[in-house]
Amino acid sequence: MLNDQVRQILLPERSFWRQVARFGTSIALQNLTVALFGMIDVSIISDMGETAVSAVSLANQVFYVASLITFGITSGASVILSRLYGAGNERAFKKIFSVMCFLCTVMNTLIMVASFAVPRLLLGIYTDDSVLIAEGVIYLIITAPMNPIYGISNSLGCFFRATNRPSVPLIVSVSTVVLKTGLNYIFIYGFGVIPAMGVAGAAVATLLCKVAELVLYLVFYVTFKEKNYCFRMSDLSYIRRGNLQIFLKDTLPVIFNESLWGIGLSAFNMVFGRMGVVAVSAISVAGQMEKLGNACFYGISIGACVTISHMLGKGKREEAKLAAKRYAVIGIEVGVAIMVLMLALNHFCVVSFFGELTEETRQMAESMVAVYALYMPFRSFASCMIMGAMRAGGDSRRAMYYDVAPVYMWSLPIGFVLGVWLKLPAVLVLAVMQFKRVIKSGFALKRLMSEKWLQTEEG
């Protein structure tokens, strides 16, 4: 027989499952849709050959790093915004939101300027292949203006999740990724008076979709009913040195977490970028499949962060502790389910979406997908604890160490030794590098059981 505590963890009441479904399902569907159409995008580009796939993949690394820094800013803010919304503190909510928007816009504007000014230098970080750099520069320069646009859009997405409207980012994402697929076909291969533009066409389609995304968010924002939480021009007065310092003091661990983690993962491409075009193409394809799997547990993780933050905002500490343990179990269950699905659909998806690539590339991609799949239970569990419970509980500094240290102390050093120096097979290099997920899970489990992740004060 299960004792009461274990039964509470393993068999939550219906209201808890409704809460999980409310956030987890909508956010998971949003990420799943983005990942699915991202895979379709790569599939469309793959018809132009492996050089095009590799060039776009490497050029996207600059935006990837920028997006994770942005995600760090909005993630750190979302914990605070969720608590303030739960507590009904409208003035403090708008202060945090204003500062968050300012930082996201400024940071992404700097990335845009760098992309215009030194595109070859940025791409040279990832590869020394002159052909890939030349193709990638075209994509990078055209898409550069989307960075500040993305910063504002991401801030608005954070606003809707913090105010219990996770369906809005879902609607916006589904709409824009469907649009992007259509525009990709039009601008890459040409349609009517629009000439075939190749890699440049993929960049134009991406930029136009980011503009459409921002327009949709603004439509939802101006029609938001709780106007007391919405930004007004007078709120620009909140953007001053003192408020910036307070904001950064509370969110800097999360910003550093996502930034360093993103830079570290982006550096993975420095390893594979020096192992040849086949390795770059294969990791790009496998990465799209991995994103499909990530979509599900990201929804659970972000939902855990918002839910536990709301509980703590209302002073419900014991409920928050129980919710963290429930999310830990759900994380493992979701991870196992994702692993099984990825292994089952691996060959079918790679052949169906990327049939134009060489047999060598497809086989390597399938092996890499299998590696990602086998680590999914660990990744899902760690994400629910680090991105979910620990951040919500104010344990962001320790969460940063757990998330970042395995990347820099394990994955990158061993990746360069095995891949660049010893030139071992790319699949083996990936498998050893991804062991970081087991290390991370061990740290997260120990922290959960100690209950030290709950750093917020009583009341």
C-alpha positions as CSV (number, residue, x, y, z in Angstrom):
1,M,0.0,0.0,0.0
2,L,1.2,3.5,-0.8
3,N,1.5,5.8,2.2
4,D,-0.3,9.1,2.0
5,Q,2.7,11.3,1.0
6,V,3.7,9.0,-1.9
7,R,0.0,8.7,-3.0
8,Q,-0.3,12.5,-3.1
9,I,2.8,12.7,-5.3
10,L,1.9,9.9,-7.7
11,L,-1.9,10.3,-7.8
12,P,-2.6,14.1,-7.9
13,E,-6.2,15.3,-7.7
14,R,-8.0,16.4,-10.9
15,S,-7.5,20.1,-10.2
16,F,-3.7,19.6,-10.4
17,W,-4.0,17.8,-13.7
18,R,-6.2,20.6,-15.0
19,Q,-3.5,23.1,-14.1
20,V,-0.8,21.0,-15.8
21,A,-3.0,20.7,-18.9
22,R,-3.8,24.4,-18.9
23,F,-0.2,25.5,-19.1
24,G,1.6,22.4,-20.3
25,T,-0.6,21.6,-23.2
26,S,-0.8,25.1,-24.7
27,I,2.9,25.8,-24.3
28,A,3.8,22.3,-25.5
29,L,1.6,22.7,-28.6
30,Q,3.2,26.1,-29.2
31,N,6.7,24.7,-29.1
32,L,5.7,21.5,-31.0
33,T,4.2,23.6,-33.8
34,V,7.3,25.7,-34.0
35,A,9.6,22.7,-34.0
36,L,7.5,20.8,-36.6
37,F,7.5,23.7,-39.0
38,G,11.2,24.3,-38.3
39,M,11.8,20.8,-39.4
40,I,9.7,21.4,-42.5
41,D,11.8,24.6,-43.1
42,V,15.1,22.5,-43.0
43,S,13.4,19.9,-45.2
44,I,12.6,22.6,-47.8
45,I,16.1,24.0,-47.7
46,S,17.6,20.5,-47.9
47,D,16.4,20.3,-51.5
48,M,19.1,22.8,-52.3
49,G,21.8,20.5,-50.9
50,E,23.9,19.9,-47.8
51,T,25.9,23.2,-48.2
52,A,22.6,25.2,-47.9
53,V,21.4,23.3,-44.9
54,S,24.8,23.7,-43.1
55,A,25.1,27.4,-44.0
56,V,21.6,28.3,-42.7
57,S,22.1,26.1,-39.6
58,L,25.4,27.9,-38.7
59,A,24.0,31.4,-39.5
60,N,21.0,30.6,-37.2
61,Q,23.4,30.1,-34.3
62,V,23.8,33.8,-33.9
63,F,20.0,34.2,-33.5
64,Y,20.0,31.1,-31.3
65,V,22.4,32.7,-28.8
66,A,20.4,36.0,-28.9
67,S,17.1,34.1,-28.4
68,L,18.5,32.3,-25.4
69,I,19.8,35.5,-23.8
70,T,16.3,37.0,-24.4
71,F,14.7,33.9,-23.0
72,G,16.9,34.3,-19.9
73,I,15.7,37.9,-19.4
74,T,12.0,36.9,-19.9
75,S,12.3,33.7,-17.8
76,G,13.8,35.6,-14.9
77,A,11.1,38.2,-15.2
78,S,8.3,35.7,-15.6
79,V,8.8,34.2,-12.2
80,I,8.5,37.7,-10.6
81,L,5.6,38.7,-12.9
82,S,3.7,35.5,-12.1
83,R,4.1,36.1,-8.4
84,L,3.0,39.8,-8.7
85,Y,0.0,38.9,-10.8
86,G,-0.9,36.2,-8.3
87,A,-0.6,38.8,-5.5
88,G,-2.5,41.4,-7.6
89,N,0.3,44.0,-7.4
90,E,-0.4,45.9,-10.6
91,R,2.2,48.7,-10.2
92,A,5.1,46.4,-9.4
93,F,4.0,44.2,-12.3
94,K,4.2,47.1,-14.8
95,K,7.6,48.2,-13.4
96,I,9.1,44.7,-14.0
97,F,7.5,44.4,-17.4
98,S,8.8,47.8,-18.6
99,V,12.3,47.1,-17.6
100,M,12.2,43.6,-19.2
101,C,11.0,45.0,-22.5
102,F,13.8,47.7,-22.4
103,L,16.5,45.1,-21.8
104,C,15.2,42.7,-24.4
105,T,15.1,45.4,-27.0
106,V,18.5,46.9,-26.3
107,M,20.3,43.5,-26.2
108,N,18.7,42.3,-29.5
109,T,19.5,45.7,-31.2
110,L,23.2,45.1,-30.3
111,I,23.0,41.7,-31.9
112,M,21.5,43.2,-35.0
113,V,24.3,45.8,-35.3
114,A,26.9,43.1,-34.9
115,S,25.3,41.0,-37.6
116,F,25.4,43.9,-40.0
117,A,28.9,45.0,-39.0
118,V,30.9,41.8,-38.7
119,P,28.9,38.8,-40.2
120,R,32.0,37.0,-41.4
121,L,33.7,37.3,-38.0
122,L,30.6,35.9,-36.3
123,L,30.3,32.9,-38.6
124,G,34.0,32.3,-38.5
125,I,33.5,31.3,-34.9
126,Y,31.6,28.2,-36.0
127,T,33.4,27.1,-39.1
128,D,36.5,27.7,-41.2
129,D,34.8,26.6,-44.4
130,S,34.8,29.7,-46.7
131,V,31.8,28.4,-48.8
132,L,29.6,27.9,-45.7
133,I,30.6,31.4,-44.4
134,A,29.8,33.0,-47.8
135,E,26.3,31.4,-47.9
136,G,25.7,32.1,-44.2
137,V,26.6,35.8,-44.5
138,I,23.7,36.3,-46.9
139,Y,21.2,34.8,-44.5
140,L,22.6,36.5,-41.5
141,I,22.5,40.0,-42.9
142,I,19.0,39.7,-44.3
143,T,17.6,38.4,-41.0
144,A,19.5,40.8,-38.7
145,P,16.5,43.2,-38.3
146,M,14.4,40.4,-36.8
147,N,16.4,40.5,-33.6
148,P,14.9,43.6,-31.9
149,I,11.5,42.6,-33.3
150,Y,11.9,39.2,-31.6
151,G,12.9,40.9,-28.3
152,I,9.5,42.8,-28.2
153,S,7.5,39.8,-29.3
154,N,9.1,37.5,-26.6
155,S,8.4,40.1,-23.9
156,L,4.7,40.1,-24.9
157,G,4.7,36.3,-24.9
158,C,6.0,36.4,-21.4
159,F,3.3,38.9,-20.4
160,F,0.5,36.6,-21.5
161,R,1.9,33.5,-19.8
162,A,2.4,35.4,-16.5
163,T,-1.2,36.6,-16.7
164,N,-2.6,33.1,-17.2
165,R,-3.2,33.5,-21.0
166,P,-0.9,30.8,-22.4
167,S,-3.2,30.3,-25.3
168,V,-2.2,33.6,-26.9
169,P,1.5,32.6,-27.6
170,L,0.1,29.3,-28.9
171,I,-2.2,31.1,-31.4
172,V,0.6,33.5,-32.5
173,S,3.2,30.8,-32.9
174,V,0.9,28.4,-34.9
175,S,-0.2,31.3,-37.2
176,T,3.3,32.5,-37.9
177,V,5.0,29.2,-38.5
178,V,2.3,28.1,-40.9
179,L,2.9,31.4,-42.7
180,K,6.6,30.9,-42.7
181,T,6.3,27.5,-44.5
182,G,4.3,29.1,-47.3
183,L,6.6,32.0,-47.6
184,N,9.6,29.7,-47.7
185,Y,8.3,27.9,-50.8
186,I,7.5,31.2,-52.5
187,F,10.8,33.0,-51.8
188,I,13.2,30.0,-52.0
189,Y,11.9,28.5,-55.2
190,G,10.0,31.5,-56.7
191,F,6.3,32.1,-57.5
192,G,4.8,34.3,-60.2
193,V,6.8,37.5,-60.5
194,I,8.9,36.6,-57.4
195,P,12.2,35.0,-58.5
196,A,13.8,32.0,-56.9
197,M,16.1,33.4,-54.2
198,G,17.6,30.2,-52.5
199,V,19.2,30.9,-49.1
200,A,18.3,34.6,-49.4
201,G,14.7,33.6,-49.9
202,A,14.7,31.6,-46.7
203,A,16.0,34.7,-44.9
204,V,13.4,36.9,-46.3
205,A,10.6,34.5,-45.3
206,T,12.0,34.3,-41.7
207,L,12.2,38.1,-41.4
208,L,8.6,38.7,-42.7
209,C,7.3,36.1,-40.3
210,K,8.9,37.8,-37.3
211,V,7.2,41.0,-38.3
212,A,3.8,39.2,-38.6
213,E,4.4,37.6,-35.2
214,L,4.9,41.1,-33.6
215,V,1.8,42.4,-35.2
216,L,-0.3,39.5,-33.9
217,Y,1.0,40.0,-30.4
218,L,0.2,43.7,-30.5
219,V,-3.4,43.0,-31.6
220,F,-3.9,40.7,-28.6
221,Y,-2.2,43.1,-26.3
222,V,-4.3,46.2,-27.2
223,T,-7.4,44.1,-26.7
224,F,-6.3,42.7,-23.3
225,K,-9.1,43.4,-20.8
226,E,-7.1,43.9,-17.6
227,K,-5.8,47.3,-18.7
228,N,-4.2,48.1,-15.3
229,Y,-1.5,45.5,-16.1
230,C,-0.8,47.0,-19.6
231,F,2.1,49.3,-20.4
232,R,1.4,53.0,-20.9
233,M,3.8,55.7,-22.1
234,S,4.0,57.1,-18.6
235,D,5.6,53.7,-17.5
236,L,8.8,54.8,-19.4
237,S,9.6,56.5,-16.1
238,Y,10.2,53.1,-14.6
239,I,13.2,52.6,-16.9
240,R,15.9,54.1,-14.7
241,R,19.1,53.0,-13.1
242,G,17.7,52.0,-9.7
243,N,14.9,49.8,-11.2
244,L,17.4,48.2,-13.6
245,Q,19.7,47.3,-10.8
246,I,16.8,45.8,-8.8
247,F,15.7,43.8,-11.8
248,L,19.1,42.5,-12.6
249,K,19.7,41.6,-9.0
250,D,16.6,39.3,-9.0
251,T,17.0,37.9,-12.5
252,L,20.8,37.9,-13.3
253,P,21.3,34.2,-12.3
254,V,18.6,33.2,-14.8
255,I,20.0,35.6,-17.5
256,F,23.5,34.2,-17.0
257,N,22.0,30.7,-16.9
258,E,20.3,30.9,-20.3
259,S,23.1,33.0,-21.9
260,L,26.0,30.8,-20.8
261,W,24.0,27.6,-21.5
262,G,23.1,28.9,-25.0
263,I,26.6,30.0,-25.8
264,G,27.8,26.6,-24.6
265,L,25.4,24.7,-26.8
266,S,26.2,27.0,-29.7
267,A,29.8,26.1,-29.2
268,F,28.8,22.5,-29.8
269,N,28.5,23.6,-33.4
270,M,32.1,24.7,-33.3
271,V,33.0,21.1,-32.7
272,F,30.8,19.6,-35.4
273,G,31.5,22.6,-37.7
274,R,35.1,21.4,-37.8
275,M,34.2,17.8,-38.5
276,G,32.9,18.4,-42.0
277,V,29.7,19.3,-43.9
278,V,28.2,15.9,-43.4
279,A,28.5,16.2,-39.6
280,V,27.0,19.7,-39.7
281,S,24.1,18.7,-41.9
282,A,23.4,15.6,-39.8
283,I,23.5,17.4,-36.4
284,S,21.1,20.1,-38.0
285,V,18.6,17.4,-39.0
286,A,18.9,15.5,-35.7
287,G,18.5,18.9,-33.9
288,Q,15.2,19.4,-35.5
289,M,14.0,16.0,-34.3
290,E,15.2,16.8,-30.8
291,K,13.3,20.1,-30.8
292,L,10.1,18.1,-31.4
293,G,10.8,16.1,-28.3
294,N,11.9,19.1,-26.3
295,A,8.6,20.9,-27.1
296,C,6.6,18.6,-24.8
297,F,8.6,18.8,-21.6
298,Y,9.3,22.5,-22.1
299,G,5.6,23.1,-21.8
300,I,5.6,21.1,-18.5
301,S,8.7,22.9,-17.2
302,I,7.4,26.4,-17.9
303,G,4.0,25.4,-16.6
304,A,5.7,24.2,-13.4
305,C,7.5,27.5,-13.0
306,V,4.4,29.6,-13.4
307,T,2.2,27.3,-11.3
308,I,4.6,27.1,-8.4
309,S,5.3,30.9,-8.6
310,H,1.6,31.6,-8.3
311,M,1.4,29.3,-5.3
312,L,4.3,31.1,-3.6
313,G,2.8,34.5,-4.5
314,K,-0.3,33.4,-2.5
315,G,1.9,32.1,0.4
316,K,1.1,28.4,-0.3
317,R,4.5,27.0,0.5
318,E,3.5,23.4,1.4
319,E,1.4,23.2,-1.8
320,A,4.4,24.4,-3.8
321,K,6.7,21.7,-2.3
322,L,4.2,19.0,-3.2
323,A,3.7,20.4,-6.7
324,A,7.5,20.3,-7.3
325,K,7.6,16.6,-6.5
326,R,4.6,15.9,-8.7
327,Y,6.3,17.8,-11.6
328,A,9.5,15.7,-11.0
329,V,7.5,12.5,-11.6
330,I,5.6,13.9,-14.6
331,G,9.0,15.0,-16.0
332,I,10.3,11.5,-16.0
333,E,7.1,10.0,-17.4
334,V,7.0,12.6,-20.2
335,G,10.6,12.0,-21.0
336,V,10.1,8.2,-21.3
337,A,7.2,8.7,-23.6
338,I,9.2,11.1,-25.8
339,M,12.1,8.7,-26.0
340,V,9.8,5.9,-27.2
341,L,8.2,8.1,-29.8
342,M,11.5,9.5,-31.1
343,L,12.9,6.0,-31.5
344,A,9.8,4.7,-33.2
345,L,9.5,7.6,-35.7
346,N,13.2,8.2,-36.2
347,H,13.7,6.5,-39.6
348,F,10.3,7.5,-41.0
349,C,10.8,11.2,-40.2
350,V,14.4,11.4,-41.5
351,V,13.6,9.7,-44.8
352,S,10.3,11.5,-45.3
353,F,11.6,15.1,-44.6
354,F,15.2,14.8,-45.6
355,G,15.2,12.3,-48.5
356,E,17.2,14.7,-50.7
357,L,20.3,14.4,-48.5
358,T,22.9,11.7,-49.1
359,E,22.6,8.3,-47.6
360,E,25.6,8.9,-45.3
361,T,24.1,12.1,-43.9
362,R,20.7,10.4,-43.3
363,Q,22.3,7.4,-41.5
364,M,24.4,9.7,-39.3
365,A,21.3,11.8,-38.5
366,E,19.3,8.8,-37.5
367,S,22.0,7.7,-35.2
368,M,22.2,11.1,-33.6
369,V,18.4,11.2,-33.2
370,A,18.7,7.9,-31.3
371,V,21.3,9.4,-29.0
372,Y,19.1,12.4,-28.2
373,A,16.1,10.1,-27.6
374,L,17.9,7.9,-25.1
375,Y,18.8,10.9,-22.9
376,M,15.3,12.4,-23.0
377,P,14.1,11.1,-19.6
378,F,17.0,12.7,-17.9
379,R,16.6,16.0,-19.8
380,S,12.9,16.2,-19.2
381,F,13.3,15.5,-15.4
382,A,16.2,18.0,-15.1
383,S,14.2,20.7,-17.0
384,C,11.2,20.4,-14.8
385,M,13.3,20.8,-11.7
386,I,15.8,23.5,-12.9
387,M,13.6,25.6,-15.2
388,G,10.5,24.8,-13.2
389,A,10.8,24.3,-9.4
390,M,14.2,25.8,-8.7
391,R,13.6,29.1,-10.5
392,A,10.1,29.4,-9.1
393,G,11.5,28.8,-5.6
394,G,14.1,31.5,-5.9
395,D,17.0,29.0,-6.2
396,S,18.1,30.5,-9.5
397,R,21.8,30.8,-8.7
398,R,22.1,27.1,-7.9
399,A,19.9,26.3,-10.9
400,M,22.4,28.2,-13.1
401,Y,25.3,26.1,-11.7
402,Y,23.5,22.9,-12.4
403,D,22.5,23.9,-15.9
404,V,25.8,25.5,-17.0
405,A,28.6,23.7,-15.2
406,P,28.1,20.3,-17.0
407,V,28.3,22.0,-20.4
408,Y,31.6,23.8,-19.7
409,M,33.2,21.2,-17.4
410,W,32.2,18.1,-19.3
411,S,30.6,18.5,-22.8
412,L,32.8,21.1,-24.4
413,P,36.2,20.0,-23.2
414,I,35.5,16.3,-24.0
415,G,33.9,17.3,-27.3
416,F,36.9,19.2,-28.5
417,V,39.3,16.4,-27.5
418,L,37.2,13.6,-29.0
419,G,35.9,15.4,-32.1
420,V,38.5,18.0,-33.1
421,W,41.7,16.5,-31.7
422,L,41.2,12.7,-31.9
423,K,38.7,13.0,-34.8
424,L,36.4,10.2,-33.5
425,P,33.0,9.5,-35.2
426,A,30.5,12.3,-34.8
427,V,27.8,10.1,-33.3
428,L,30.2,8.8,-30.6
429,V,31.3,12.4,-29.8
430,L,27.7,13.5,-29.4
431,A,26.8,10.5,-27.2
432,V,29.6,11.3,-24.8
433,M,28.9,15.0,-24.8
434,Q,25.3,14.5,-24.0
435,F,26.1,12.5,-20.8
436,K,25.9,16.0,-19.2
437,R,22.2,15.4,-18.9
438,V,22.7,12.5,-16.5
439,I,25.1,14.6,-14.4
440,K,22.5,17.5,-14.3
441,S,19.7,15.1,-13.3
442,G,21.7,13.9,-10.3
443,F,22.3,17.4,-9.1
444,A,18.6,18.3,-9.5
445,L,17.3,15.2,-7.7
446,K,19.6,15.9,-4.7
447,R,18.3,19.5,-4.5
448,L,14.7,18.5,-4.8
449,M,14.9,15.9,-2.0
450,S,16.7,18.4,0.3
451,E,13.9,21.0,-0.3
452,K,16.7,23.7,-0.3
453,W,15.4,24.8,-3.7
454,L,12.6,26.8,-1.9
455,Q,14.5,30.0,-1.1
456,T,11.6,32.4,-0.9
457,E,10.7,33.8,2.5
458,E,7.5,32.8,4.4
459,G,4.5,34.9,3.7
